[in-house]
Amino acid sequence: MLAAQVLFAVMATSARASGHRLPWQEVCAARFAFGLLAVYVAARIRRRSLRIFAVSSAFWRSTLGTLSAAGTFYLYATPHLPLGDAATLLSTAPIFVTLLGAPLLGEPLRRGVIAALTIGFAGIALIAQPSFSSAGHVVALGTATAATSAMSFILLRRMGASETSEAIVFHFGCVGTATMVVLALPVWHPPAPGEAVALALTGISGGIAQLFMTRAYALDDASRVSILGYAGMVFTRALALPLFWEVPSAVQLTGSALVVASGAVLAARAAGAAPALRVRTDAEQG
């Protein structure tokens, strides 16, 4: 999961770099297309099956994942929100994972959940506060995107025991590529050489990160794994500082700390509450 977050941070900064001139739909389409190629090559090298057994679950996971990706790349491209703040809003997904994990996965919540959620959403308000009047719709979209991501993570956890990581991500890539290419065609803009490199880096890093994350959710409790997702916010802010000179204010840093603290409390209370699902061995996955 930590390796995935490093690669997602690379994906985010590459997407912001290419999104200065290119439409977000095109950047998202490139993310899926190059990511799909990377996953296919990885599956062939490791001799992993691309067959999906839980077709219905895979369909819903891919649909929700595509919606989440569209919202994510819009946030990465919009000039209304610094990249670090966008990453922080998306990092609220573990809060929703913990909430939804109780009814959907049997991972029970304990005391302090309401207080932790209040802290987390107070953090969101602090992050958005400097530009809330002009970027309120972006903040709302970021929160909705995080909730959609959480639903796809829940489905990952439910699918992880029966599918290979490569099969799940390949199916997701097929659905996402088809959807975003259709949306990108009307606004397509030929990329410059540097932008083409950034697009390729966006897709390849995102595709490999998706593999790592999918495997992580298959191996352990969803709420415990999701807490490591907060590292992505730290990595993204660290890359955004030298690349885009995004220096967060004290208020924004305080908001980020509150979001992390909220998710940490929620995950700590839920972790270990449910037994881990059995994961297929390498021989079975082959």
C-alpha positions in Angstrom: 0.0 0.0 0.0 2.9 2.4 0.7 4.4 1.6 -2.7 1.1 2.3 -4.3 0.9 5.7 -2.6 4.3 6.7 -3.8 3.2 5.8 -7.4 -0.1 7.6 -7.0 1.8 10.7 -5.9 3.8 10.5 -9.1 0.6 10.0 -11.1 -1.0 13.1 -9.5 2.0 15.4 -10.2 2.3 14.1 -13.7 -1.4 14.6 -14.3 -1.2 18.2 -13.0 1.8 18.9 -15.2 0.1 17.6 -18.4 -3.3 19.1 -17.3 -2.1 22.7 -17.6 -2.9 22.7 -21.3 -4.6 19.4 -22.0 -8.3 18.7 -21.0 -8.7 16.5 -18.0 -10.7 14.0 -20.0 -7.7 13.4 -22.2 -5.4 13.1 -19.2 -7.7 10.5 -17.6 -8.0 8.6 -20.8 -4.2 8.4 -21.1 -4.1 7.2 -17.5 -6.3 4.3 -18.3 -4.8 3.4 -21.7 -1.2 3.4 -20.6 -2.1 1.8 -17.3 -4.0 -0.9 -19.1 -0.9 -1.7 -21.2 1.3 -1.8 -18.0 -1.0 -4.2 -16.3 -1.3 -6.5 -19.3 2.5 -6.7 -19.6 2.8 -7.3 -15.8 0.3 -10.1 -16.0 2.1 -11.8 -18.9 5.5 -11.5 -17.2 4.1 -13.0 -13.9 1.8 -15.5 -15.8 -1.2 -14.3 -13.9 -4.8 -15.0 -15.1 -6.9 -12.1 -16.4 -10.1 -14.1 -16.0 -12.8 -12.6 -13.9 -15.0 -14.9 -11.8 -17.2 -12.5 -9.9 -18.4 -10.7 -13.0 -21.2 -8.6 -11.3 -18.9 -7.4 -8.6 -16.2 -6.6 -11.1 -18.6 -4.6 -13.2 -19.7 -2.4 -10.2 -16.1 -2.1 -9.0 -15.0 -0.9 -12.4 -18.0 1.4 -12.8 -17.5 3.1 -9.5 -13.7 3.2 -10.0 -14.2 4.9 -13.4 -16.5 7.5 -11.8 -13.9 8.1 -9.1 -11.1 8.4 -11.6 -13.0 11.0 -13.6 -13.6 13.1 -10.4 -10.0 12.6 -9.3 -8.5 13.8 -12.6 -10.9 16.8 -12.7 -9.5 17.8 -9.3 -5.9 17.3 -10.4 -6.5 19.5 -13.5 -8.6 22.3 -12.0 -6.7 25.5 -11.1 -9.2 26.3 -8.3 -7.5 24.0 -5.8 -3.8 23.3 -5.1 -2.7 19.8 -5.9 -1.9 19.1 -2.2 -5.4 20.2 -1.1 -7.0 18.0 -3.8 -4.9 15.0 -2.6 -6.1 15.8 1.0 -9.7 15.8 0.0 -9.3 12.5 -1.8 -7.6 11.1 1.3 -10.9 11.2 3.1 -11.8 7.9 1.4 -10.6 5.8 4.3 -13.1 7.6 6.5 -15.9 6.4 4.2 -14.2 2.9 4.0 -14.5 2.6 7.7 -18.1 3.8 7.8 -19.2 1.5 5.0 -17.1 -1.4 6.1 -19.4 -2.0 9.1 -22.6 -2.8 7.2 -20.9 -4.2 4.0 -17.9 -6.2 5.3 -18.8 -6.8 9.0 -15.9 -4.8 10.2 -17.6 -3.2 13.2 -17.1 0.4 14.4 -16.6 1.2 18.0 -17.0 4.3 20.2 -15.6 7.7 19.1 -16.7 7.4 15.5 -18.9 10.5 15.5 -16.2 12.6 17.2 -13.6 11.3 14.7 -15.8 12.1 11.7 -16.5 15.6 13.1 -12.7 16.1 13.3 -12.2 14.8 9.8 -14.8 17.0 8.2 -13.6 20.0 10.2 -10.2 19.4 8.6 -11.8 19.5 5.1 -13.4 22.8 6.0 -10.0 24.2 7.1 -8.4 23.0 3.9 -11.0 24.7 1.7 -11.5 27.8 3.9 -9.2 30.2 2.1 -11.1 29.8 -1.2 -14.3 28.1 -0.1 -16.6 30.8 -1.7 -15.1 30.2 -5.1 -14.2 26.5 -4.9 -17.1 25.1 -2.9 -18.3 23.0 -5.8 -14.7 21.6 -6.1 -14.7 20.7 -2.4 -18.1 19.0 -2.7 -16.9 17.1 -5.8 -13.7 16.0 -3.9 -15.7 14.6 -1.0 -18.2 12.8 -3.3 -15.2 11.4 -5.2 -13.7 10.1 -2.0 -17.0 8.4 -1.1 -17.2 6.8 -4.5 -13.6 5.6 -4.1 -14.5 4.1 -0.8 -17.3 2.0 -2.4 -14.9 0.7 -5.0 -12.4 -0.2 -2.2 -15.1 -2.1 -0.4 -15.7 -4.1 -3.5 -12.0 -4.7 -3.9 -12.0 -6.2 -0.4 -14.9 -8.5 -1.3 -13.4 -9.6 -4.6 -9.8 -10.1 -3.3 -10.2 -13.7 -2.2 -11.4 -15.0 -5.6 -9.6 -12.9 -8.3 -6.0 -12.1 -9.2 -5.0 -8.5 -8.7 -4.1 -8.3 -12.4 -7.6 -9.5 -13.5 -9.3 -6.9 -11.3 -7.2 -4.0 -12.5 -7.3 -5.1 -16.2 -11.1 -5.2 -16.1 -11.1 -1.8 -14.5 -8.7 -0.5 -17.1 -10.9 -1.8 -20.0 -14.0 -0.1 -18.7 -12.2 3.1 -17.8 -10.3 3.3 -21.1 -13.5 2.8 -23.2 -15.5 5.3 -21.1 -12.8 8.1 -21.0 -11.7 7.8 -24.7 -15.4 8.4 -25.7 -15.5 11.5 -23.4 -12.1 12.7 -24.5 -12.6 12.5 -28.3 -14.7 15.8 -28.5 -12.1 17.8 -26.6 -8.9 16.0 -27.7 -5.8 18.2 -28.1 -2.5 16.9 -29.6 0.0 16.7 -26.8 3.5 18.2 -27.1 6.4 15.8 -26.7 6.9 16.7 -23.0 3.1 16.4 -22.4 3.1 13.0 -24.1 5.9 11.8 -21.7 3.9 13.2 -18.7 0.7 11.4 -20.0 2.6 8.1 -20.3 4.1 8.5 -16.8 0.6 9.2 -15.4 -0.8 6.0 -16.9 2.1 3.7 -16.1 2.6 4.8 -12.5 -1.2 4.8 -12.0 -1.6 1.3 -13.4 1.2 -0.2 -11.3 -0.1 1.6 -8.2 -3.5 0.1 -8.8 -2.0 -3.4 -8.9 -0.3 -2.8 -5.6 -3.3 -1.3 -3.9 -5.6 -4.0 -5.2 -3.3 -6.7 -3.7 -3.1 -4.8 -0.4 -6.9 -4.8 0.0 -7.0 -8.5 -0.8 -4.5 -9.4 1.9 -5.8 -7.5 4.9 -8.6 -5.8 6.8 -10.0 -2.9 4.6 -9.9 -0.2 7.4 -6.4 -1.2 8.4 -5.0 -1.1 4.9 -6.9 2.2 4.0 -5.1 4.1 6.8 -1.9 3.8 4.8 -3.6 5.8 2.0 -2.9 8.9 4.0 0.7 8.6 3.1 -0.3 9.5 -0.4 -1.3 13.0 0.7 2.2 13.5 2.3 4.0 12.2 -0.8 1.9 14.4 -3.1 2.4 17.5 -1.0 6.2 16.7 -0.9 6.3 16.5 -4.8 4.0 19.5 -5.3 6.3 21.8 -3.3 9.4 21.8 -5.6 7.5 21.1 -8.8 4.7 23.7 -8.5 5.8 25.8 -5.6 2.6 24.9 -3.6 3.4 26.0 -0.1 0.5 25.1 2.2 -0.6 27.7 4.8 -0.7 27.0 8.5 -4.5 26.7 8.3 -4.3 24.1 5.5 -1.6 22.1 7.3 -3.9 22.1 10.4 -6.8 20.8 8.3 -4.6 18.1 6.8 -3.5 17.0 10.2 -7.1 16.8 11.4 -8.1 14.7 8.4 -5.2 12.3 9.1 -6.0 12.2 12.8 -9.6 11.4 12.1 -8.8 8.5 9.7 -6.2 7.2 12.1 -8.7 7.0 15.0 -11.4 5.4 12.8 -9.0 2.8 11.4 -7.4 2.0 14.7 -10.9 1.3 16.2 -12.0 -0.9 13.3 -8.7 -2.7 12.5 -8.6 -6.3 13.5 -12.3 -6.5 14.2 -13.0 -9.0 11.4 -10.9 -12.0 10.4 -8.9 -11.6 7.2 -10.4 -13.3 4.1 -8.4 -16.2 2.6 -6.3 -15.1 -0.3 -5.6 -17.4 -3.2 -2.1 -18.8 -3.3 0.3 -18.1 -6.2 -0.4 -21.5 -7.6 -4.2 -20.9 -7.6 -3.8 -17.4 -9.1 -1.8 -18.8 -11.9 
